[in-house]
Amino acid sequence: KSESSSSRRPVKEEEDDRDSRRHDRGLNQEPLAMPMNKKRSHPSAAPRKGSASSIDSSSSSSLSDGGQVDASSEDAFEAAFRFEDMTDDDFHGVRMMITRLLDGQEYDIGSLAQCIIDQQNIGTIIKSGEDDKKGKGDSGGDDAFCAVATILNPVQYSKEVPGMRELVDHLKKQVDKHADSDETKEAFNKMVSPAGGSGGSCCGIMLNERMINLPSELVPGIHRVLKDDVAWSLSEAAHCPAEERKYYKFTHLLFLTSYYVDPSAAPSKAMPGGKKMKAAKRKKARLEMEKKERRYICFEDEVFVDHALWQVSWPFPQGDGIDPETRKMLARKRLLYCVKYDDWKTMVDQLA
């Protein structure tokens, strides 16, 4: 989505708006400082200018009462992490992060990666390494790419972005096969189909792919940045056309994540009720039993899933990189769940 330079705000005005938003969220008192000067132009036409910020964190530390990162342990090491807007230079990093969205199946990764980058108004990446004028780390090499996060409206992009269309089709197949009720299938289909939005609902797919050892202190900041981005996109300051703005009036969010479960603790196929129990009820009962044994890869999912209107899980394919011996102890599964957009802030607050 590009826009002529005449419609962009002056840099000084963008800086004032950024500072105001930082103050409203209290980021001046937190160790996380986020970039606020979003530009609604193609990244190659308007490169991001110095809005990245850095924090010091530790691989094994936690926030102290003073709001600083405690790196006093002997095995701790300091690392600087920066939240940045995306540019075309980040294509390969974004592509790497979303490679396995379709559970190892081949799909048009490049088109989805470019879509994520081009949606400049919503989305962020995290890099590690000291920021200098060349954007390089201390070693002089490229900064480490740690995370990418964004919210994409499937109705907005499915038609023109093959990768998004393939992602939605993949999720449809999994929901049709593994959902515990027809109501769940119907709810999902309404959210991702063009006709579904006519009923007042507007769905965004949350893509939050990151390195597994990213410090947990950064996770609430990721969600706050995205929520701020959505609010900004709906404001007059964004100069967003009405026909586009409608795609950002989210009523629901879909989270796609993963978890592990101990196969030996999985519920037996011989569920209570015997033959008289309907298949749907049997599947729902099995799901409730399995929830207690989950080990979420992203720690926030343990909090977020409690707010889910519905959820669907399915086995991760064999080619997930886990060796056979480990697989006997831990089975990986995919999880798709839906929450109300208005509950999102409460969910993030519960992470603190």
N, C-alpha and C positions, 0 to 999 in steps of 0.2 A: 504494500500500500504506500504509494508515494504521494507527495503533496508539494505544490509549488513553494518556492522559498518565500514568496510574498505572504503566505499564510502562517509562516512560523513566527513565534513570539521572539522579541529581542532577548539576547542572552541575559541581560540584567533582570528582565522580568521573570525569566525562567529561574534564575538564582534566588530571587525573592520568594517565588512560589515554593521552591525546594526547601528553603529555610523555614518557611511557615509550616510546611507539612512535617518537617523534622521536629519542630517544636510541639505541634499538636500530638505527635505520637510519643513525645518524651525521649527521642533518640539522642538528644544532646546529653542525657544523663546515663545512657546505656553504652556498653562497649561496642555495640553494633551500629555503624553509621552507614545508611544506605544511599545510593544515588537516586536523586529525585527528578533530575531534569530530563524527562523523557522527551524524545523528539519523534514526531510522526512523519518520518521520511525514511527513504531507503538508507541503510547504514553506509553504503559506499558513497552516497551523495552528501551525507552529513555525519562525519565521524564524531564519535563521542569525545568530549573534551574534558578530561580531568574530573569527572564527577565520581570516579571510583573512590572508595574509602577503604582503609585498612584497619584490622584489629589484630591484636596478638592473642593467640590461643595456644592450647597445649593438647597433645594427644591423649592425656589422661587426667586432665584438670577439670575443675568445676568452678562455677562463679562463687565468689565470696560475698559476704554481706555488703561489701563496699562496691559491688558491681564490677570488679576487675577479675581477670582470670588468674587463678592461683596456679602458678607453675613452679611450686617449691619442691615437688617431689624429685628424687634423684634421677628417675628415669624419664622425666618430662622433657620435652623440647619445645621451643617456641617456633611458631609459624605465623606468618601474616596472611590473612584471608581478605580478599576484596570482593565486594558485590559490584558487578559491572553490567552496563547495557551491552547487548550483543552487537557485533559487527560481522561483516563477511569473513573476516580473518578467523572467526570462531567456528566456521562451518565444520571442520573436521572434528573439533572437540564435541560439538553438539551431536554430530552424527555418531560418534563413538558412544555417547551416553544413551542414545535411543535405539541402538542396534537390536536389542533383544525385546523390544516392546511387544512383538508378536510371538513371544515365547520361542524364539529361535527360528521361526519361519522367515523365508526371504520375502522382502517387500521393498517398495520404493523408499528407502530410508532417506535418500538425498532430497526428495521433494518435501518430505516432512521436516527435515532439518532446516531447509531454506525457509519454509513457512514459519517455523519458530523464530528464526532470526529476523525475518522481514516484519513480523508483528512487533514493532518497536514500542508500542504503547503498553504492552503487558508482557512481562518476562524479565528474568535476570539470570546471570551466571555467577559462579564463585570461582575465583582463581587464588592460588597460593603463590607466595613469593613477593619480595620487596618490589614495590612499584617505582620505576624510575622513568625518565623521559622517553626511553625506548620501549617501555612496557616489558622489560625483561627482569628475571630474577637475579639473585646475587651471582649465580654461576654464569650469567650471560646468555643462558638458554631461554627457551620459551617458558612462560609461567605454567605451573601445573594446573590443568583443568579439573576442577573438583566437583562441580554440580551445574545443572541447568534446571530451571523451573519456569513453567508458564501455564497459562490456561487457554485452551483453544476451544472455540465453539464448533462442534462437528457440522452443524448446519451451514455455517459460514464457509467452511473450507472443503467439505467432502467432495463437492462437485469439481473443483479446479485443482485440488491437491491429491494426486494418486495415493501418496502415503497415508493421508488422513482417511481416505475412502477405504483403503485396505485395513487400517486399524479398526475402523468402525465395523466393517464386515466381519473381521476376526472376533471382535467382542460380541457381535450378534450371534455368531455360531456358538460361542461358549455359553452365552446366556440361555439360548434356546435349548442347549443340551444339559446344562447343569443347574438352572434356576429351580428353586424349590416350589414355585407356584406360577400359574399363568398370569397372575397379577404382576409379579416381578417382571416377567417377559414383556407384558404390555407396557409397564411403566418405562422400561428401558427403551423400547422401540419408539415410544412417543418422544422421548428426550432427544434421540439422535436423528429423527426424521424431520424433514422440512415442514410437514403438516403438523407436527407436534407443537411447534411454537405458537401456532394459531390459538391454542387453548390457554395461553398466558404463561406457559413455562419456557424457560430459557436455560439450557444446560451448557456447562463448561467442563471439558475434560482436563483434570489436573495432571500435568506431567511434571514429576519431581524426581529426576534421576540424579544420583550422586554417588560419589565414592563411599564405600561402606565405612571407612574410618574418618569421615568428616565429623569434626567435633559437634556434639549434640547441642552445644550452646548456640550454634548458628541456625538451627532449624526453625525456631520461632521467628527469627528475622526473615527467613525466606518467605514465610506465609504473610508476614506483615507487609513486605515489599509488594507482593502480588496483590494483596487486598488494597493497598494504596494505589497501585497501578490501575486497578479496575475503577476505583473512585475517581481517579484523575481522568480516565478515559470518558467518563460520563459527565465531567465538568465542562463548563464553557471554555476553560483554559486550554483544553485539548484540541479545540477547533475540529472536532470529529463530526463528519456529516451524519445527519439523522439516520440515513439508510444504513450506515455502518454502526452507529451507536447502539442500535437495537440489539446487536449481537452481544453486547457487554452487560445487558441488564439481567444478569444471572439470577435464577431462582434456585438452581440446584447445581451441585458439583459432583462429578464422578471421579473417584480416586482409584487408580490402578496400581496395585502394590503386590508384595509377595510375603510369604511367611513359611516357616518350617513347622513340621509336626512329627512327633515320634510315631513311626508306623506301628509299633507294638502297642501304642496307647490309643490308636484309632478305633472308633466304635465298630463293633462286630456287625456283620451284615444281618445277623439274627437279632433284629430289633424287637422290643416289646410289642405285643399285639398280634404277632404271627401273621397269617395270611389275611386276616381281616383288616389289618392296617393298610390304608391306601398308600400307593407309591409316593405321592406328594408328601403325606404326613411322615412317612418313613424317612424321606430325604431331609425334611425339616428337623426331625428328631436327631438324625445323625449329625446334622450341622451344629445343633445346639451342644451336643456332646463333644464335638471336635473343637469348638471355640475355646474350651478350657485348656486344651493342650497346645495351643498355638504359640509359636515364638516368632514375633514379628521382626522382620529385617529392619524396617524403619520404626523406631521406638514410638513415634507419635501415633501410629496406626492403632496402638492399644487403647489410646484415648479417643481417637476420632471415630473408631468403629462403633463405639457405644452410642453415637449419634446417628448411626446409619438407618435410613428408612428401609433399605433392603440391601442385601449383599449376595454375591455369587462367587464361589470358589471352584477351581478346577486344578487338576494335577499339572505340574510343570513337565514338559517333555523330557525324555531321557537325555537328550543332548544339552543338559544345563551345566555341564562342566564339573559335576560332583562325581567323585570316584565311587565305584560300587560299594565299597565297605562303608563309606560315610552315608550313602543312600539307605543302607539298612537301618541306620540309627536316626536319620533325619530325612523326611520326604518334603520336597519343596512344592509349594502350591501358589498359584496366582489368586489374587483377590480383587474383585471389583465391587465397590460399594458406593452408595449414593447418600449425600447429606443435603440438607437445606442450606442454601447460601447464607441465610440470616443466622445460622448456627455457627458459622465458620469462626467468627471472632471469639465466641465463647470457647470453642474447641482449642484455639491457639492459646487463649488465656490460661487454660487448664494445664498447659505444658510448663508454665513457669513454676 
